[in-house]
Amino acid sequence: MKFSDLNIDERILDAIDAMKYVDCTPIQEQAIPPLLEGRDLIGIAQTGTGKTAAYLLPILHKLCSENLPTDVINCIIMSPTRELAQQIDQAMEAFSYFVPFSSVAVYGGNDGVRYQQELRGMQLGADVIVATPGRLLSHIKLGNIDLSNVSFFVLDEADRMLDMGFYDDIMTIVSHLPKERQTLMFSATMPSEIRNMANSILKNPVEIKIAMTTPAEHIDQKAYICSENQKLGILKSLSENGQLNRSVIFASSKAKVKELFSTLHKVNSNIGEIHSDLDQKERDLVLRNFKNGQIDILIATDIIARGIDIDDIETVINYDVPHDVEDYVHRIGRTARANRKGTAITFVNEKDAQYFKRIKQKVGKKIVLQDLPNGMESTHSLQSEGEKKKNRPKNRNRRFYRGNKNKAKTKNSNSNPS
């Protein structure tokens, strides 16, 4: 389906056309028509499938076509992270270019100037508020925001918000919303907690499921089986071979991100780092420099695995294997966006082999094992403990000893009859 086939306001279509978008993605094609009808919806879709447009476009159309109050907050969009909130706000700005609607991103970690901007936007009645749960709840408790006119409530990446412990905050926010509203929930997975939440806040929702745990077809997936001590050497080899241009390197902890940044920055100054110890201004600056090419390699924790939308990322490195298949899909989904090709490389040490085997079984596409760089020797395989025991050579000495031991028992029993 083409966007021009959708029954949405011409001015919104003009914005879509200016952005050179022509065809709907599957989530957009399936979600937009029922949303235009006013139905509640739960969409199971991973990042990179186009779900932001799937809910923003019908909401914008309804703001254009329905007689909604002016100078009040009409829509609340919840996001698990600051980065995703910014991304949604930027998409809102682009799609609403030719219509007179405003949005404000509300999230923590800012200075007093940014806080005043948030406050002014809420008090003047921005049409759309994109917020992280903790920050929005803080404004509610301080009486800074009036939610009595909200017509649309969106939970984006609901599973991630629950993983981060925001369930109680979300339900408190819901208690301040009008009962008559259109509620949309998007999630990459559907655990029981998400199902329970959906049952409590959605009314007779349409349910749409799109391509779970399947990386984009254009991603070339590779892996190195190595020791922990070999990872840095492989990374340096990839850099020397020009394979780290426009790349994101994911590490399991902020301590490891800092360590990698400190080591690699000595040989390549074109590197940035993002983790939770940086304040919002610092994170914004790093992301901005990465987007405009001043930084070519970004080292990060999963803080940006779902919150960065940059089309020209060529390579994703999993310096540590993610323990969850969905996290793997989200990480490598940073590349091969907008129909481009990309490469995902995972370093697998012996400790993480079990997680990698689970990922291989579920992603539905072959992950090609690579030879280690010259001078490095393989330290382990991907065999499970059961396979190792099955393939282990028999210990002839042990069998010989056990046989002699039995003979000794026999001999002793014969010489000492009862």
Protein Blocks (a to p, Z undefined) as FASTA:
>chain_A
ZZklpccdfklmmmmmmnopabdcfklmmmmmmmmnopacdddddehilpmmmmmmmmmm
mmmmpccdehiafbdcddfbfklmmmmmmmmmmmmmmpccddddddehiafklmmmmmmm
mmnopabdcddfklmmmmmmnopaccklccbdcdehkllmmmnopmmmmmmmmmmpcfbd
cdddddfbdcfklmmmmmmmpghiacddehehiacfklccddddddfklmmmmmmmmmmn
opagoiadddfbfklmmmmmmmmmmmomkbccddfkbcfklmmmmmmmmmnopambdcdd
fklmmmcccfklfbdcdfbacfbfklmmmmmmmgophhiacdddddddfklmmmmmmmmm
mnopacddddddehiacfbdcbdfklmmmmpccdfklmmmmmmmmmmmmmmmmmmcZZ
